[in-house]
Amino acid sequence: MSQDWSVGGVRVPNAFQLRRLDRILSELARPALDEDSMVASTRNALVELGICVGSDASRRDLVESLWSRKRALLRQMSALGDWGPTQPVA
């Protein structure tokens, strides 16, 4: 049985949600000249996930929030045995 999350009113499978989190994390981890600047597509992706991106949100805080979601999702998928084709390897 697959647990889905709702993003923008649409049900999203766990594996797809995990991939989205990974993509956004990699975008936030890229070096930037201005620590507070963020690409519009990254900002939009965060808003779609329901993460408020205000003027006081630092990259570090956003990365911590995304990692928290990712850990929760990984625990959930592990408990359900719902890895599908995205089974992680060491």
PDB file of N, CA, C and O in Angstrom:
ATOM      1  N   MET A   1       0.837  -1.174   0.000  1.00  0.00           N
ATOM      2  CA  MET A   1       0.000   0.000   0.000  1.00  0.00           C
ATOM      3  C   MET A   1       0.887   1.244   0.000  1.00  0.00           C
ATOM      4  O   MET A   1       1.805   1.350   0.814  1.00  0.00           O
ATOM      5  N   SER A   2       0.628   2.151  -0.874  1.00  0.00           N
ATOM      6  CA  SER A   2       1.451   3.344  -1.022  1.00  0.00           C
ATOM      7  C   SER A   2       0.815   4.516  -0.301  1.00  0.00           C
ATOM      8  O   SER A   2      -0.376   4.779  -0.467  1.00  0.00           O
ATOM      9  N   GLN A   3       1.610   5.228   0.506  1.00  0.00           N
ATOM     10  CA  GLN A   3       1.167   6.456   1.127  1.00  0.00           C
ATOM     11  C   GLN A   3       1.480   7.586   0.160  1.00  0.00           C
ATOM     12  O   GLN A   3       2.584   7.652  -0.380  1.00  0.00           O
ATOM     13  N   ASP A   4       0.520   8.475  -0.063  1.00  0.00           N
ATOM     14  CA  ASP A   4       0.730   9.604  -0.949  1.00  0.00           C
ATOM     15  C   ASP A   4       0.657  10.893  -0.151  1.00  0.00           C
ATOM     16  O   ASP A   4      -0.002  10.949   0.887  1.00  0.00           O
ATOM     17  N   TRP A   5       1.328  11.924  -0.629  1.00  0.00           N
ATOM     18  CA  TRP A   5       1.253  13.257  -0.058  1.00  0.00           C
ATOM     19  C   TRP A   5       0.512  14.126  -1.044  1.00  0.00           C
ATOM     20  O   TRP A   5       0.513  13.857  -2.245  1.00  0.00           O
ATOM     21  N   SER A   6      -0.110  15.148  -0.550  1.00  0.00           N
ATOM     22  CA  SER A   6      -0.820  16.068  -1.414  1.00  0.00           C
ATOM     23  C   SER A   6       0.041  17.315  -1.606  1.00  0.00           C
ATOM     24  O   SER A   6       0.445  17.961  -0.640  1.00  0.00           O
ATOM     25  N   VAL A   7       0.308  17.634  -2.851  1.00  0.00           N
ATOM     26  CA  VAL A   7       1.063  18.839  -3.186  1.00  0.00           C
ATOM     27  C   VAL A   7       0.232  19.627  -4.177  1.00  0.00           C
ATOM     28  O   VAL A   7      -0.040  19.158  -5.282  1.00  0.00           O
ATOM     29  N   GLY A   8      -0.166  20.810  -3.788  1.00  0.00           N
ATOM     30  CA  GLY A   8      -0.995  21.636  -4.660  1.00  0.00           C
ATOM     31  C   GLY A   8      -2.325  20.979  -4.987  1.00  0.00           C
ATOM     32  O   GLY A   8      -2.879  21.202  -6.063  1.00  0.00           O
ATOM     33  N   GLY A   9      -2.850  20.160  -4.057  1.00  0.00           N
ATOM     34  CA  GLY A   9      -4.126  19.499  -4.263  1.00  0.00           C
ATOM     35  C   GLY A   9      -4.038  18.213  -5.067  1.00  0.00           C
ATOM     36  O   GLY A   9      -5.056  17.565  -5.312  1.00  0.00           O
ATOM     37  N   VAL A  10      -2.830  17.836  -5.483  1.00  0.00           N
ATOM     38  CA  VAL A  10      -2.637  16.632  -6.285  1.00  0.00           C
ATOM     39  C   VAL A  10      -1.907  15.586  -5.442  1.00  0.00           C
ATOM     40  O   VAL A  10      -0.947  15.921  -4.748  1.00  0.00           O
ATOM     41  N   ARG A  11      -2.345  14.330  -5.490  1.00  0.00           N
ATOM     42  CA  ARG A  11      -1.700  13.260  -4.740  1.00  0.00           C
ATOM     43  C   ARG A  11      -0.371  12.898  -5.399  1.00  0.00           C
ATOM     44  O   ARG A  11      -0.306  12.701  -6.613  1.00  0.00           O
ATOM     45  N   VAL A  12       0.682  12.810  -4.596  1.00  0.00           N
ATOM     46  CA  VAL A  12       2.019  12.548  -5.117  1.00  0.00           C
ATOM     47  C   VAL A  12       2.576  11.294  -4.446  1.00  0.00           C
ATOM     48  O   VAL A  12       2.663  11.252  -3.219  1.00  0.00           O
ATOM     49  N   PRO A  13       2.957  10.270  -5.216  1.00  0.00           N
ATOM     50  CA  PRO A  13       3.540   9.059  -4.628  1.00  0.00           C
ATOM     51  C   PRO A  13       4.834   9.365  -3.879  1.00  0.00           C
ATOM     52  O   PRO A  13       5.532  10.330  -4.190  1.00  0.00           O
ATOM     53  N   ASN A  14       5.143   8.531  -2.891  1.00  0.00           N
ATOM     54  CA  ASN A  14       6.328   8.739  -2.054  1.00  0.00           C
ATOM     55  C   ASN A  14       7.621   8.830  -2.854  1.00  0.00           C
ATOM     56  O   ASN A  14       8.436   9.716  -2.598  1.00  0.00           O
ATOM     57  N   ALA A  15       7.825   7.944  -3.805  1.00  0.00           N
ATOM     58  CA  ALA A  15       9.065   7.948  -4.579  1.00  0.00           C
ATOM     59  C   ALA A  15       9.223   9.263  -5.346  1.00  0.00           C
ATOM     60  O   ALA A  15      10.321   9.815  -5.424  1.00  0.00           O
ATOM     61  N   PHE A  16       8.140   9.749  -5.898  1.00  0.00           N
ATOM     62  CA  PHE A  16       8.185  11.013  -6.631  1.00  0.00           C
ATOM     63  C   PHE A  16       8.464  12.165  -5.670  1.00  0.00           C
ATOM     64  O   PHE A  16       9.245  13.064  -5.983  1.00  0.00           O
ATOM     65  N   GLN A  17       7.823  12.136  -4.497  1.00  0.00           N
ATOM     66  CA  GLN A  17       8.045  13.168  -3.484  1.00  0.00           C
ATOM     67  C   GLN A  17       9.503  13.184  -3.038  1.00  0.00           C
ATOM     68  O   GLN A  17      10.095  14.251  -2.869  1.00  0.00           O
ATOM     69  N   LEU A  18      10.076  12.003  -2.849  1.00  0.00           N
ATOM     70  CA  LEU A  18      11.481  11.899  -2.448  1.00  0.00           C
ATOM     71  C   LEU A  18      12.387  12.501  -3.517  1.00  0.00           C
ATOM     72  O   LEU A  18      13.338  13.211  -3.190  1.00  0.00           O
ATOM     73  N   ARG A  19      12.112  12.233  -4.764  1.00  0.00           N
ATOM     74  CA  ARG A  19      12.907  12.780  -5.871  1.00  0.00           C
ATOM     75  C   ARG A  19      12.818  14.300  -5.916  1.00  0.00           C
ATOM     76  O   ARG A  19      13.812  14.982  -6.167  1.00  0.00           O
ATOM     77  N   ARG A  20      11.612  14.827  -5.670  1.00  0.00           N
ATOM     78  CA  ARG A  20      11.432  16.278  -5.644  1.00  0.00           C
ATOM     79  C   ARG A  20      12.256  16.919  -4.542  1.00  0.00           C
ATOM     80  O   ARG A  20      12.918  17.933  -4.762  1.00  0.00           O
ATOM     81  N   LEU A  21      12.214  16.326  -3.354  1.00  0.00           N
ATOM     82  CA  LEU A  21      12.992  16.846  -2.237  1.00  0.00           C
ATOM     83  C   LEU A  21      14.481  16.835  -2.564  1.00  0.00           C
ATOM     84  O   LEU A  21      15.192  17.798  -2.276  1.00  0.00           O
ATOM     85  N   ASP A  22      14.950  15.745  -3.166  1.00  0.00           N
ATOM     86  CA  ASP A  22      16.364  15.653  -3.549  1.00  0.00           C
ATOM     87  C   ASP A  22      16.755  16.754  -4.538  1.00  0.00           C
ATOM     88  O   ASP A  22      17.815  17.367  -4.417  1.00  0.00           O
ATOM     89  N   ARG A  23      15.891  16.989  -5.505  1.00  0.00           N
ATOM     90  CA  ARG A  23      16.178  18.009  -6.522  1.00  0.00           C
ATOM     91  C   ARG A  23      16.244  19.403  -5.896  1.00  0.00           C
ATOM     92  O   ARG A  23      17.146  20.182  -6.206  1.00  0.00           O
ATOM     93  N   ILE A  24      15.300  19.714  -5.026  1.00  0.00           N
ATOM     94  CA  ILE A  24      15.290  21.030  -4.390  1.00  0.00           C
ATOM     95  C   ILE A  24      16.492  21.186  -3.462  1.00  0.00           C
ATOM     96  O   ILE A  24      17.108  22.250  -3.413  1.00  0.00           O
ATOM     97  N   LEU A  25      16.824  20.127  -2.728  1.00  0.00           N
ATOM     98  CA  LEU A  25      18.003  20.187  -1.852  1.00  0.00           C
ATOM     99  C   LEU A  25      19.274  20.444  -2.650  1.00  0.00           C
ATOM    100  O   LEU A  25      20.131  21.218  -2.224  1.00  0.00           O
ATOM    101  N   SER A  26      19.398  19.800  -3.807  1.00  0.00           N
ATOM    102  CA  SER A  26      20.602  20.022  -4.617  1.00  0.00           C
ATOM    103  C   SER A  26      20.656  21.444  -5.158  1.00  0.00           C
ATOM    104  O   SER A  26      21.739  22.015  -5.286  1.00  0.00           O
ATOM    105  N   GLU A  27      19.501  22.020  -5.477  1.00  0.00           N
ATOM    106  CA  GLU A  27      19.467  23.405  -5.951  1.00  0.00           C
ATOM    107  C   GLU A  27      19.850  24.376  -4.837  1.00  0.00           C
ATOM    108  O   GLU A  27      20.563  25.350  -5.078  1.00  0.00           O
ATOM    109  N   LEU A  28      19.377  24.112  -3.623  1.00  0.00           N
ATOM    110  CA  LEU A  28      19.702  24.999  -2.501  1.00  0.00           C
ATOM    111  C   LEU A  28      21.157  24.870  -2.067  1.00  0.00           C
ATOM    112  O   LEU A  28      21.734  25.818  -1.533  1.00  0.00           O
ATOM    113  N   ALA A  29      21.748  23.707  -2.292  1.00  0.00           N
ATOM    114  CA  ALA A  29      23.125  23.470  -1.866  1.00  0.00           C
ATOM    115  C   ALA A  29      24.149  24.081  -2.809  1.00  0.00           C
ATOM    116  O   ALA A  29      25.329  24.156  -2.466  1.00  0.00           O
ATOM    117  N   ARG A  30      23.730  24.515  -3.975  1.00  0.00           N
ATOM    118  CA  ARG A  30      24.664  25.129  -4.921  1.00  0.00           C
ATOM    119  C   ARG A  30      25.182  26.454  -4.368  1.00  0.00           C
ATOM    120  O   ARG A  30      24.429  27.216  -3.761  1.00  0.00           O
ATOM    121  N   PRO A  31      26.453  26.722  -4.579  1.00  0.00           N
ATOM    122  CA  PRO A  31      27.008  27.995  -4.097  1.00  0.00           C
ATOM    123  C   PRO A  31      26.339  29.180  -4.790  1.00  0.00           C
ATOM    124  O   PRO A  31      25.990  29.120  -5.969  1.00  0.00           O
ATOM    125  N   ALA A  32      26.171  30.250  -4.029  1.00  0.00           N
ATOM    126  CA  ALA A  32      25.576  31.464  -4.577  1.00  0.00           C
ATOM    127  C   ALA A  32      26.377  32.663  -4.091  1.00  0.00           C
ATOM    128  O   ALA A  32      26.899  32.661  -2.977  1.00  0.00           O
ATOM    129  N   LEU A  33      26.470  33.684  -4.930  1.00  0.00           N
ATOM    130  CA  LEU A  33      27.190  34.888  -4.540  1.00  0.00           C
ATOM    131  C   LEU A  33      26.495  35.573  -3.366  1.00  0.00           C
ATOM    132  O   LEU A  33      27.139  36.028  -2.420  1.00  0.00           O
ATOM    133  N   ASP A  34      25.183  35.636  -3.449  1.00  0.00           N
ATOM    134  CA  ASP A  34      24.391  36.239  -2.388  1.00  0.00           C
ATOM    135  C   ASP A  34      23.671  35.122  -1.649  1.00  0.00           C
ATOM    136  O   ASP A  34      22.845  34.426  -2.239  1.00  0.00           O
ATOM    137  N   GLU A  35      23.965  34.942  -0.387  1.00  0.00           N
ATOM    138  CA  GLU A  35      23.398  33.847   0.403  1.00  0.00           C
ATOM    139  C   GLU A  35      21.869  33.871   0.411  1.00  0.00           C
ATOM    140  O   GLU A  35      21.228  32.824   0.502  1.00  0.00           O
ATOM    141  N   ASP A  36      21.289  35.066   0.315  1.00  0.00           N
ATOM    142  CA  ASP A  36      19.835  35.183   0.378  1.00  0.00           C
ATOM    143  C   ASP A  36      19.160  35.022  -0.978  1.00  0.00           C
ATOM    144  O   ASP A  36      17.939  34.880  -1.042  1.00  0.00           O
ATOM    145  N   SER A  37      19.933  35.041  -2.064  1.00  0.00           N
ATOM    146  CA  SER A  37      19.310  34.928  -3.379  1.00  0.00           C
ATOM    147  C   SER A  37      18.906  33.485  -3.657  1.00  0.00           C
ATOM    148  O   SER A  37      19.519  32.542  -3.158  1.00  0.00           O
ATOM    149  N   MET A  38      17.865  33.340  -4.463  1.00  0.00           N
ATOM    150  CA  MET A  38      17.371  32.016  -4.797  1.00  0.00           C
ATOM    151  C   MET A  38      16.729  32.072  -6.187  1.00  0.00           C
ATOM    152  O   MET A  38      16.037  33.033  -6.525  1.00  0.00           O
ATOM    153  N   VAL A  39      16.966  31.043  -6.975  1.00  0.00           N
ATOM    154  CA  VAL A  39      16.389  30.965  -8.308  1.00  0.00           C
ATOM    155  C   VAL A  39      14.864  30.881  -8.174  1.00  0.00           C
ATOM    156  O   VAL A  39      14.349  30.248  -7.252  1.00  0.00           O
ATOM    157  N   ALA A  40      14.166  31.512  -9.082  1.00  0.00           N
ATOM    158  CA  ALA A  40      12.697  31.544  -9.015  1.00  0.00           C
ATOM    159  C   ALA A  40      12.089  30.144  -9.035  1.00  0.00           C
ATOM    160  O   ALA A  40      11.102  29.888  -8.346  1.00  0.00           O
ATOM    161  N   SER A  41      12.671  29.236  -9.819  1.00  0.00           N
ATOM    162  CA  SER A  41      12.107  27.881  -9.891  1.00  0.00           C
ATOM    163  C   SER A  41      12.242  27.159  -8.548  1.00  0.00           C
ATOM    164  O   SER A  41      11.361  26.386  -8.171  1.00  0.00           O
ATOM    165  N   THR A  42      13.332  27.404  -7.830  1.00  0.00           N
ATOM    166  CA  THR A  42      13.520  26.799  -6.507  1.00  0.00           C
ATOM    167  C   THR A  42      12.512  27.377  -5.523  1.00  0.00           C
ATOM    168  O   THR A  42      11.913  26.645  -4.736  1.00  0.00           O
ATOM    169  N   ARG A  43      12.329  28.681  -5.572  1.00  0.00           N
ATOM    170  CA  ARG A  43      11.347  29.339  -4.702  1.00  0.00           C
ATOM    171  C   ARG A  43       9.946  28.793  -4.970  1.00  0.00           C
ATOM    172  O   ARG A  43       9.193  28.524  -4.034  1.00  0.00           O
ATOM    173  N   ASN A  44       9.599  28.629  -6.240  1.00  0.00           N
ATOM    174  CA  ASN A  44       8.280  28.091  -6.594  1.00  0.00           C
ATOM    175  C   ASN A  44       8.115  26.650  -6.123  1.00  0.00           C
ATOM    176  O   ASN A  44       7.046  26.269  -5.646  1.00  0.00           O
ATOM    177  N   ALA A  45       9.169  25.852  -6.256  1.00  0.00           N
ATOM    178  CA  ALA A  45       9.105  24.459  -5.818  1.00  0.00           C
ATOM    179  C   ALA A  45       8.896  24.373  -4.306  1.00  0.00           C
ATOM    180  O   ALA A  45       8.155  23.514  -3.828  1.00  0.00           O
ATOM    181  N   LEU A  46       9.548  25.261  -3.556  1.00  0.00           N
ATOM    182  CA  LEU A  46       9.368  25.285  -2.107  1.00  0.00           C
ATOM    183  C   LEU A  46       7.940  25.676  -1.730  1.00  0.00           C
ATOM    184  O   LEU A  46       7.343  25.089  -0.828  1.00  0.00           O
ATOM    185  N   VAL A  47       7.406  26.664  -2.424  1.00  0.00           N
ATOM    186  CA  VAL A  47       6.036  27.093  -2.157  1.00  0.00           C
ATOM    187  C   VAL A  47       5.055  25.964  -2.481  1.00  0.00           C
ATOM    188  O   VAL A  47       4.081  25.770  -1.753  1.00  0.00           O
ATOM    189  N   GLU A  48       5.297  25.224  -3.556  1.00  0.00           N
ATOM    190  CA  GLU A  48       4.441  24.092  -3.909  1.00  0.00           C
ATOM    191  C   GLU A  48       4.450  23.018  -2.822  1.00  0.00           C
ATOM    192  O   GLU A  48       3.456  22.320  -2.623  1.00  0.00           O
ATOM    193  N   LEU A  49       5.578  22.891  -2.121  1.00  0.00           N
ATOM    194  CA  LEU A  49       5.678  21.931  -1.026  1.00  0.00           C
ATOM    195  C   LEU A  49       5.059  22.470   0.261  1.00  0.00           C
ATOM    196  O   LEU A  49       4.957  21.754   1.257  1.00  0.00           O
ATOM    197  N   GLY A  50       4.650  23.727   0.231  1.00  0.00           N
ATOM    198  CA  GLY A  50       4.041  24.329   1.408  1.00  0.00           C
ATOM    199  C   GLY A  50       5.039  24.948   2.357  1.00  0.00           C
ATOM    200  O   GLY A  50       4.720  25.195   3.520  1.00  0.00           O
ATOM    201  N   ILE A  51       6.254  25.204   1.876  1.00  0.00           N
ATOM    202  CA  ILE A  51       7.286  25.820   2.700  1.00  0.00           C
ATOM    203  C   ILE A  51       7.311  27.312   2.389  1.00  0.00           C
ATOM    204  O   ILE A  51       7.562  27.727   1.258  1.00  0.00           O
ATOM    205  N   CYS A  52       7.047  28.100   3.415  1.00  0.00           N
ATOM    206  CA  CYS A  52       7.014  29.553   3.261  1.00  0.00           C
ATOM    207  C   CYS A  52       8.428  30.071   3.020  1.00  0.00           C
ATOM    208  O   CYS A  52       9.350  29.776   3.779  1.00  0.00           O
ATOM    209  N   VAL A  53       8.579  30.840   1.963  1.00  0.00           N
ATOM    210  CA  VAL A  53       9.886  31.390   1.614  1.00  0.00           C
ATOM    211  C   VAL A  53       9.799  32.906   1.764  1.00  0.00           C
ATOM    212  O   VAL A  53       9.600  33.635   0.793  1.00  0.00           O
ATOM    213  N   GLY A  54       9.952  33.359   3.005  1.00  0.00           N
ATOM    214  CA  GLY A  54       9.904  34.787   3.277  1.00  0.00           C
ATOM    215  C   GLY A  54      11.274  35.408   3.163  1.00  0.00           C
ATOM    216  O   GLY A  54      12.260  34.735   2.865  1.00  0.00           O
ATOM    217  N   SER A  55      11.319  36.686   3.402  1.00  0.00           N
ATOM    218  CA  SER A  55      12.595  37.397   3.298  1.00  0.00           C
ATOM    219  C   SER A  55      13.555  37.000   4.421  1.00  0.00           C
ATOM    220  O   SER A  55      14.768  37.166   4.290  1.00  0.00           O
ATOM    221  N   ASP A  56      13.010  36.473   5.526  1.00  0.00           N
ATOM    222  CA  ASP A  56      13.871  36.102   6.644  1.00  0.00           C
ATOM    223  C   ASP A  56      14.292  34.630   6.617  1.00  0.00           C
ATOM    224  O   ASP A  56      15.000  34.179   7.518  1.00  0.00           O
ATOM    225  N   ALA A  57      13.870  33.879   5.602  1.00  0.00           N
ATOM    226  CA  ALA A  57      14.226  32.457   5.498  1.00  0.00           C
ATOM    227  C   ALA A  57      15.630  32.317   4.915  1.00  0.00           C
ATOM    228  O   ALA A  57      15.881  32.725   3.781  1.00  0.00           O
ATOM    229  N   SER A  58      16.539  31.739   5.691  1.00  0.00           N
ATOM    230  CA  SER A  58      17.901  31.538   5.188  1.00  0.00           C
ATOM    231  C   SER A  58      17.977  30.197   4.469  1.00  0.00           C
ATOM    232  O   SER A  58      17.138  29.320   4.673  1.00  0.00           O
ATOM    233  N   ARG A  59      18.985  30.054   3.632  1.00  0.00           N
ATOM    234  CA  ARG A  59      19.193  28.780   2.934  1.00  0.00           C
ATOM    235  C   ARG A  59      19.371  27.655   3.934  1.00  0.00           C
ATOM    236  O   ARG A  59      18.855  26.554   3.745  1.00  0.00           O
ATOM    237  N   ARG A  60      20.102  27.937   4.994  1.00  0.00           N
ATOM    238  CA  ARG A  60      20.355  26.910   6.009  1.00  0.00           C
ATOM    239  C   ARG A  60      19.043  26.422   6.632  1.00  0.00           C
ATOM    240  O   ARG A  60      18.839  25.220   6.798  1.00  0.00           O
ATOM    241  N   ASP A  61      18.156  27.361   6.974  1.00  0.00           N
ATOM    242  CA  ASP A  61      16.862  26.986   7.557  1.00  0.00           C
ATOM    243  C   ASP A  61      16.027  26.179   6.571  1.00  0.00           C
ATOM    244  O   ASP A  61      15.361  25.216   6.953  1.00  0.00           O
ATOM    245  N   LEU A  62      16.065  26.572   5.312  1.00  0.00           N
ATOM    246  CA  LEU A  62      15.299  25.856   4.285  1.00  0.00           C
ATOM    247  C   LEU A  62      15.837  24.443   4.094  1.00  0.00           C
ATOM    248  O   LEU A  62      15.061  23.495   3.973  1.00  0.00           O
ATOM    249  N   VAL A  63      17.161  24.297   4.064  1.00  0.00           N
ATOM    250  CA  VAL A  63      17.777  22.975   3.915  1.00  0.00           C
ATOM    251  C   VAL A  63      17.410  22.103   5.115  1.00  0.00           C
ATOM    252  O   VAL A  63      17.091  20.926   4.947  1.00  0.00           O
ATOM    253  N   GLU A  64      17.452  22.664   6.315  1.00  0.00           N
ATOM    254  CA  GLU A  64      17.074  21.900   7.509  1.00  0.00           C
ATOM    255  C   GLU A  64      15.625  21.443   7.432  1.00  0.00           C
ATOM    256  O   GLU A  64      15.308  20.309   7.792  1.00  0.00           O
ATOM    257  N   SER A  65      14.753  22.315   6.968  1.00  0.00           N
ATOM    258  CA  SER A  65      13.337  21.959   6.833  1.00  0.00           C
ATOM    259  C   SER A  65      13.136  20.844   5.808  1.00  0.00           C
ATOM    260  O   SER A  65      12.374  19.905   6.040  1.00  0.00           O
ATOM    261  N   LEU A  66      13.822  20.956   4.681  1.00  0.00           N
ATOM    262  CA  LEU A  66      13.699  19.925   3.645  1.00  0.00           C
ATOM    263  C   LEU A  66      14.264  18.585   4.117  1.00  0.00           C
ATOM    264  O   LEU A  66      13.683  17.534   3.848  1.00  0.00           O
ATOM    265  N   TRP A  67      15.408  18.626   4.827  1.00  0.00           N
ATOM    266  CA  TRP A  67      15.982  17.379   5.344  1.00  0.00           C
ATOM    267  C   TRP A  67      15.064  16.739   6.370  1.00  0.00           C
ATOM    268  O   TRP A  67      14.982  15.513   6.452  1.00  0.00           O
ATOM    269  N   SER A  68      14.381  17.548   7.142  1.00  0.00           N
ATOM    270  CA  SER A  68      13.422  17.015   8.107  1.00  0.00           C
ATOM    271  C   SER A  68      12.302  16.272   7.381  1.00  0.00           C
ATOM    272  O   SER A  68      11.909  15.178   7.786  1.00  0.00           O
ATOM    273  N   ARG A  69      11.797  16.866   6.319  1.00  0.00           N
ATOM    274  CA  ARG A  69      10.754  16.200   5.514  1.00  0.00           C
ATOM    275  C   ARG A  69      11.281  14.926   4.867  1.00  0.00           C
ATOM    276  O   ARG A  69      10.595  13.906   4.817  1.00  0.00           O
ATOM    277  N   LYS A  70      12.515  15.006   4.372  1.00  0.00           N
ATOM    278  CA  LYS A  70      13.092  13.841   3.709  1.00  0.00           C
ATOM    279  C   LYS A  70      13.268  12.684   4.698  1.00  0.00           C
ATOM    280  O   LYS A  70      12.956  11.537   4.378  1.00  0.00           O
ATOM    281  N   ARG A  71      13.768  12.989   5.899  1.00  0.00           N
ATOM    282  CA  ARG A  71      13.924  11.936   6.910  1.00  0.00           C
ATOM    283  C   ARG A  71      12.583  11.305   7.264  1.00  0.00           C
ATOM    284  O   ARG A  71      12.480  10.084   7.385  1.00  0.00           O
ATOM    285  N   ALA A  72      11.558  12.133   7.429  1.00  0.00           N
ATOM    286  CA  ALA A  72      10.224  11.620   7.748  1.00  0.00           C
ATOM    287  C   ALA A  72       9.708  10.734   6.619  1.00  0.00           C
ATOM    288  O   ALA A  72       9.129   9.676   6.869  1.00  0.00           O
ATOM    289  N   LEU A  73       9.915  11.162   5.394  1.00  0.00           N
ATOM    290  CA  LEU A  73       9.468  10.389   4.241  1.00  0.00           C
ATOM    291  C   LEU A  73      10.223   9.066   4.139  1.00  0.00           C
ATOM    292  O   LEU A  73       9.625   8.029   3.853  1.00  0.00           O
ATOM    293  N   LEU A  74      11.533   9.098   4.373  1.00  0.00           N
ATOM    294  CA  LEU A  74      12.316   7.864   4.327  1.00  0.00           C
ATOM    295  C   LEU A  74      11.871   6.883   5.412  1.00  0.00           C
ATOM    296  O   LEU A  74      11.791   5.678   5.170  1.00  0.00           O
ATOM    297  N   ARG A  75      11.579   7.405   6.620  1.00  0.00           N
ATOM    298  CA  ARG A  75      11.072   6.529   7.694  1.00  0.00           C
ATOM    299  C   ARG A  75       9.732   5.930   7.307  1.00  0.00           C
ATOM    300  O   ARG A  75       9.482   4.746   7.533  1.00  0.00           O
ATOM    301  N   GLN A  76       8.872   6.754   6.724  1.00  0.00           N
ATOM    302  CA  GLN A  76       7.549   6.301   6.312  1.00  0.00           C
ATOM    303  C   GLN A  76       7.656   5.234   5.231  1.00  0.00           C
ATOM    304  O   GLN A  76       6.975   4.210   5.301  1.00  0.00           O
ATOM    305  N   MET A  77       8.492   5.459   4.247  1.00  0.00           N
ATOM    306  CA  MET A  77       8.649   4.500   3.162  1.00  0.00           C
ATOM    307  C   MET A  77       9.273   3.208   3.672  1.00  0.00           C
ATOM    308  O   MET A  77       8.915   2.120   3.221  1.00  0.00           O
ATOM    309  N   SER A  78      10.204   3.328   4.611  1.00  0.00           N
ATOM    310  CA  SER A  78      10.843   2.150   5.170  1.00  0.00           C
ATOM    311  C   SER A  78       9.833   1.304   5.939  1.00  0.00           C
ATOM    312  O   SER A  78       9.838   0.077   5.839  1.00  0.00           O
ATOM    313  N   ALA A  79       8.973   1.960   6.700  1.00  0.00           N
ATOM    314  CA  ALA A  79       7.965   1.253   7.484  1.00  0.00           C
ATOM    315  C   ALA A  79       6.947   0.553   6.584  1.00  0.00           C
ATOM    316  O   ALA A  79       6.443  -0.517   6.924  1.00  0.00           O
ATOM    317  N   LEU A  80       6.652   1.155   5.451  1.00  0.00           N
ATOM    318  CA  LEU A  80       5.666   0.583   4.538  1.00  0.00           C
ATOM    319  C   LEU A  80       6.280  -0.416   3.566  1.00  0.00           C
ATOM    320  O   LEU A  80       5.565  -1.193   2.932  1.00  0.00           O
ATOM    321  N   GLY A  81       7.610  -0.394   3.450  1.00  0.00           N
ATOM    322  CA  GLY A  81       8.259  -1.242   2.453  1.00  0.00           C
ATOM    323  C   GLY A  81       7.916  -0.790   1.050  1.00  0.00           C
ATOM    324  O   GLY A  81       7.866  -1.603   0.127  1.00  0.00           O
ATOM    325  N   ASP A  82       7.677   0.509   0.881  1.00  0.00           N
ATOM    326  CA  ASP A  82       7.190   1.081  -0.374  1.00  0.00           C
ATOM    327  C   ASP A  82       8.314   1.769  -1.142  1.00  0.00           C
ATOM    328  O   ASP A  82       8.227   2.968  -1.408  1.00  0.00           O
ATOM    329  N   TRP A  83       9.345   1.051  -1.496  1.00  0.00           N
ATOM    330  CA  TRP A  83      10.445   1.672  -2.223  1.00  0.00           C
ATOM    331  C   TRP A  83      10.250   1.630  -3.722  1.00  0.00           C
ATOM    332  O   TRP A  83      10.727   2.519  -4.426  1.00  0.00           O
ATOM    333  N   GLY A  84       9.573   0.636  -4.222  1.00  0.00           N
ATOM    334  CA  GLY A  84       9.389   0.537  -5.669  1.00  0.00           C
ATOM    335  C   GLY A  84      10.729   0.507  -6.370  1.00  0.00           C
ATOM    336  O   GLY A  84      11.655  -0.150  -5.895  1.00  0.00           O
ATOM    337  N   PRO A  85      10.857   1.204  -7.491  1.00  0.00           N
ATOM    338  CA  PRO A  85      12.111   1.174  -8.249  1.00  0.00           C
ATOM    339  C   PRO A  85      13.190   2.073  -7.652  1.00  0.00           C
ATOM    340  O   PRO A  85      14.291   2.145  -8.199  1.00  0.00           O
ATOM    341  N   THR A  86      12.905   2.767  -6.532  1.00  0.00           N
ATOM    342  CA  THR A  86      13.880   3.694  -5.980  1.00  0.00           C
ATOM    343  C   THR A  86      14.567   3.152  -4.734  1.00  0.00           C
ATOM    344  O   THR A  86      15.022   3.934  -3.899  1.00  0.00           O
ATOM    345  N   GLN A  87      14.651   1.844  -4.591  1.00  0.00           N
ATOM    346  CA  GLN A  87      15.291   1.243  -3.419  1.00  0.00           C
ATOM    347  C   GLN A  87      16.701   1.819  -3.254  1.00  0.00           C
ATOM    348  O   GLN A  87      17.524   1.698  -4.162  1.00  0.00           O
ATOM    349  N   PRO A  88      16.989   2.445  -2.104  1.00  0.00           N
ATOM    350  CA  PRO A  88      18.308   3.052  -1.929  1.00  0.00           C
ATOM    351  C   PRO A  88      19.392   1.983  -1.768  1.00  0.00           C
ATOM    352  O   PRO A  88      19.146   0.882  -1.276  1.00  0.00           O
ATOM    353  N   VAL A  89      20.581   2.346  -2.196  1.00  0.00           N
ATOM    354  CA  VAL A  89      21.734   1.447  -2.055  1.00  0.00           C
ATOM    355  C   VAL A  89      22.834   2.203  -1.334  1.00  0.00           C
ATOM    356  O   VAL A  89      22.875   3.433  -1.353  1.00  0.00           O
ATOM    357  N   ALA A  90      23.723   1.458  -0.700  1.00  0.00           N
ATOM    358  CA  ALA A  90      24.798   2.099   0.065  1.00  0.00           C
ATOM    359  C   ALA A  90      25.898   2.583  -0.837  1.00  0.00           C
ATOM    360  O   ALA A  90      26.883   3.148  -0.361  1.00  0.00           O
TER     361      ALA A  90
END
